[in-house]
Every structure is written in structure tokens, then in C-alpha cells.
Amino acid sequence: MGKKRQKKQPTSGDGKATPYWSPVARPNFTRVQKASIVARHLVPLACLAFFGGSVLQFLLLCVFNLAFTIAGIGTVGVAVSTRQEVKSTGWMDQVGAIVTLAGICIVGALVLSALFGWIIAVVASYETEGLWNATLWFGVLGTVLAALPGMVIQYNEDLHAKLSEDARKRRDQPVVGVHLFSAGFIFLLSGFTLGWEGVGATLLALLVTALFIFRDLRPDLARALAH
């Protein structure tokens, strides 16, 4: 009998086989990108510590933050691919495209938030303030506004770097994987924090916030730990 034909492995630029899992290089973030990362993670913490939010609302904002990041990665990728294909457009077309992509990103983030955090939302809806309160929705707005500068910078960098779609996917897929892992962590954490209030809830929020800031500032180390 003849030998079975082996599946060809993907290769890197030097002809060597690329492993299924490989480390992520440490990113070189600008100061604005670092500030954007820190700010969007401080929004849920501020809502809990200073504006009367509950620990479940904090967890919901963390879920939305993760969802918006994942949706933002896809939105930036689509925007870069579209801009590379359409070399020259009028400013009205560009503005319309940005508004459309922003709407898609927000809708995608809300859908992912419902997927990852629907149980937390159901339990939070029975709290005194419920889900339709100013603290929670101002937190959502603050998260979006804090994340936008980083998304714009990433879009411009990818556009000028002229990375192919496959190259961007190889770079972004590990990041999405770590964020999905974080969503699972938030889901499990919610089961232990239903009755937490006061100092305990604040300490928990500080720990989660510090962990997520570390994850986004050093995705290379987060990727290694998740492996």
C-alpha cells in the first residue's frame, strides 16, 4: 500500500513550517494608544467606585468592553481592506463609510455583549436600578469614546503598513482568542460576586481592571499565559 499523503503545513517567509501556535511580538504602542487602553478599562471601575454602579453593572461593562474590542478589530480590518481596494473616494463617501462601519461595530458589540453576558444582564435586571439607568449607559458611551482614538490609530497604521488581509488575520486572531478567554473568565466570575458590595466589590473591580490593562498593554505575555 502506498503511503498516505500528509497535509501540507503552512510555511513562513523563509520556507520553514509555521507552528499552529506561535508567540506574539510585543507591540509598540503610542502614548495615545496606551492612554486609550487604560481609559476604556477605567470607565467600568469609575462607574462602580464613584457613580453608584453595582458589581454586576461593572461586569456588564467589562463584557461590553471585550465585545466592542472584538467588533472593533473586525471593523478596522474591513475598513482597511475597503480602503486598499478603493484608492480614491470623495470626502462624503469616506464619511458615509465611517458612519456605516461605526454603526456596524456598535451593533456587533451589542450582539456579542448579549451572547457573552446575557445571564449577567438577566440577574442585573432584578436589581433596584435595573438595566435602564444613567450609570450603566454612560459607562457604555464612555467605553466607546475611550476606545475610538486607539481604533483610528490602528486603522492608519494598518493602512500605511500595507499589510495583506491574511497578515492582519494572523496578527489579530490571537488577540481575539485572548479576549474570548477573558469573556469566559468574566462569566465564571459573575457566579461568585452576586452578593458582593462595598469594599469587596471595589477590590474585585481593581483586580479585574489591572488584569485587563496588563492583558491589553502586553498581549505578548497574555498570549503566552493563555497558551
C-alpha positions in Angstrom: 0.0 0.0 0.0 1.2 3.5 -0.8 2.0 6.0 1.9 -0.8 8.3 2.9 -0.4 11.8 1.7 0.4 14.2 4.5 -1.4 17.5 4.8 0.9 20.4 3.8 1.8 22.7 6.7 1.7 26.5 6.2 5.1 28.0 5.8 6.7 31.2 6.8 8.7 33.5 4.6 11.9 31.6 5.0 10.2 28.3 3.9 10.1 26.8 7.4 6.8 25.4 8.7 4.8 27.8 10.8 3.6 26.2 14.0 -0.1 26.3 14.9 0.7 28.3 18.0 3.4 30.9 18.0 4.3 33.8 20.3 3.1 37.3 19.7 5.6 40.1 19.3 5.4 42.9 21.9 3.5 45.7 20.3 5.0 49.2 20.1 2.0 51.3 21.2 2.0 55.1 21.0 1.2 57.1 24.1 -2.3 57.8 22.8 -2.9 54.1 22.3 -1.8 53.4 25.8 -4.0 56.1 27.2 -6.9 54.8 25.2 -6.4 51.3 26.6 -6.1 52.5 30.1 -9.1 54.9 29.9 -11.6 52.4 28.5 -10.8 50.0 31.3 -11.1 52.7 34.0 -14.6 53.6 32.8 -16.3 50.5 34.4 -14.2 50.9 37.5 -15.2 54.6 37.8 -18.9 53.7 37.4 -18.6 51.3 40.3 -16.5 53.3 42.6 -17.8 56.9 42.1 -21.2 56.8 40.4 -23.1 54.2 42.4 -22.9 51.3 39.9 -23.2 47.7 41.1 -20.7 44.9 40.7 -22.9 43.3 38.1 -23.0 46.5 36.1 -19.3 46.6 36.3 -19.1 43.1 34.9 -21.6 44.0 32.2 -19.4 47.0 31.2 -16.4 44.7 31.1 -18.2 42.3 28.8 -19.2 45.2 26.5 -15.6 46.4 26.5 -14.5 43.0 25.4 -17.2 42.8 22.8 -16.5 46.3 21.4 -12.8 45.4 21.1 -13.5 42.3 19.2 -16.1 44.1 17.0 -13.6 46.9 16.5 -10.9 44.6 15.3 -13.2 43.3 12.6 -14.4 46.8 11.7 -10.9 48.1 11.3 -10.0 45.1 9.2 -12.9 45.7 6.9 -12.2 49.4 6.7 -8.6 48.9 5.8 -9.4 46.2 3.1 -12.1 48.5 1.6 -9.7 51.5 1.5 -7.0 49.4 -0.1 -9.4 48.3 -2.9 -10.9 51.8 -3.4 -7.9 54.0 -3.7 -9.7 57.3 -4.2 -13.1 58.5 -3.0 -14.7 61.8 -2.1 -14.8 63.0 1.4 -18.6 62.5 1.5 -18.1 58.8 0.6 -15.4 58.4 3.3 -17.6 60.0 6.0 -20.5 57.8 5.0 -18.3 54.7 5.1 -17.0 55.6 8.5 -20.5 56.2 9.9 -21.7 52.9 8.4 -18.8 50.9 9.8 -19.2 52.6 13.2 -22.9 51.6 13.3 -21.9 48.0 12.3 -19.3 48.0 15.1 -21.7 49.1 17.8 -24.4 46.7 16.7 -21.8 43.9 16.6 -20.6 44.8 20.1 -24.2 44.8 21.5 -24.8 41.3 19.9 -21.6 39.9 21.3 -22.4 41.5 24.7 -25.8 39.8 24.7 -24.1 36.5 23.7 -21.4 36.6 26.4 -23.3 38.4 29.2 -27.0 37.6 28.9 -27.1 35.8 32.2 -25.4 38.7 34.0 -27.9 41.1 32.3 -30.9 39.0 33.5 -29.7 38.9 37.1 -28.8 42.6 37.0 -32.2 43.5 35.7 -33.7 42.4 39.0 -31.5 44.9 40.9 -33.1 48.1 42.2 -31.7 50.3 39.4 -32.2 47.6 36.7 -30.5 47.9 33.3 -32.0 51.2 32.1 -30.1 53.6 34.3 -27.8 56.5 33.6 -24.7 55.0 35.2 -24.7 51.9 33.0 -25.4 53.6 29.7 -23.0 56.5 30.4 -20.5 53.8 31.1 -21.2 52.2 27.6 -20.8 55.6 26.0 -17.6 56.3 27.9 -16.1 53.0 26.8 -16.9 53.7 23.2 -15.4 57.2 23.3 -12.3 56.0 25.1 -11.7 53.2 22.6 -12.1 55.3 19.4 -8.7 57.0 19.4 -6.9 53.6 19.5 -9.1 52.3 16.7 -8.3 55.3 14.5 -4.6 55.0 15.1 -4.7 51.2 14.3 -6.6 51.9 11.1 -4.0 54.5 10.0 -1.1 52.3 10.9 -2.5 49.2 9.1 -3.3 51.4 6.0 0.2 52.8 5.8 1.9 49.5 6.6 0.0 47.9 3.6 -0.5 44.6 5.4 -2.4 42.0 3.5 -5.6 40.7 4.8 -4.1 37.4 5.7 -1.3 39.1 7.6 -3.8 41.1 9.6 -5.8 38.0 10.4 -2.7 36.2 11.7 -1.9 39.2 13.9 -5.5 39.7 15.2 -6.7 36.1 15.7 -4.5 35.6 18.9 -5.8 38.8 20.3 -9.4 37.8 19.7 -8.7 34.4 21.3 -7.4 36.0 24.5 -10.5 38.3 24.6 -12.8 35.3 24.2 -10.9 33.6 27.1 -11.4 36.8 29.1 -15.2 36.7 28.4 -15.3 33.2 29.8 -13.4 34.4 32.9 -16.0 37.2 33.4 -18.8 34.7 33.0 -17.4 32.4 35.7 -16.5 35.3 38.0 -20.1 36.6 37.9 -21.3 33.5 39.7 -19.1 34.3 42.8 -19.9 38.0 43.1 -23.7 38.3 43.2 -23.7 39.3 46.9 -20.6 41.4 46.9 -20.9 45.0 47.9 -18.8 47.9 49.2 -15.1 47.3 49.7 -15.1 43.7 48.5 -16.7 44.7 45.2 -14.2 47.6 44.7 -11.2 45.4 45.4 -12.5 42.8 42.9 -13.0 45.5 40.3 -9.5 46.8 40.9 -8.1 43.4 40.4 -10.0 42.7 37.2 -9.2 46.2 35.8 -5.5 45.8 36.5 -5.6 42.3 34.9 -7.3 43.6 31.7 -5.0 46.6 31.4 -2.0 44.3 31.6 -3.6 42.0 29.1 -4.0 44.8 26.5 -0.7 46.6 27.1 1.2 43.3 27.0 -0.7 41.0 24.7 2.5 39.1 24.1 2.6 37.9 27.7 -1.1 37.4 27.9 -0.9 35.2 24.8 1.9 33.1 26.4 -0.2 32.7 29.6 -3.3 31.8 27.7 -1.3 29.1 25.8 
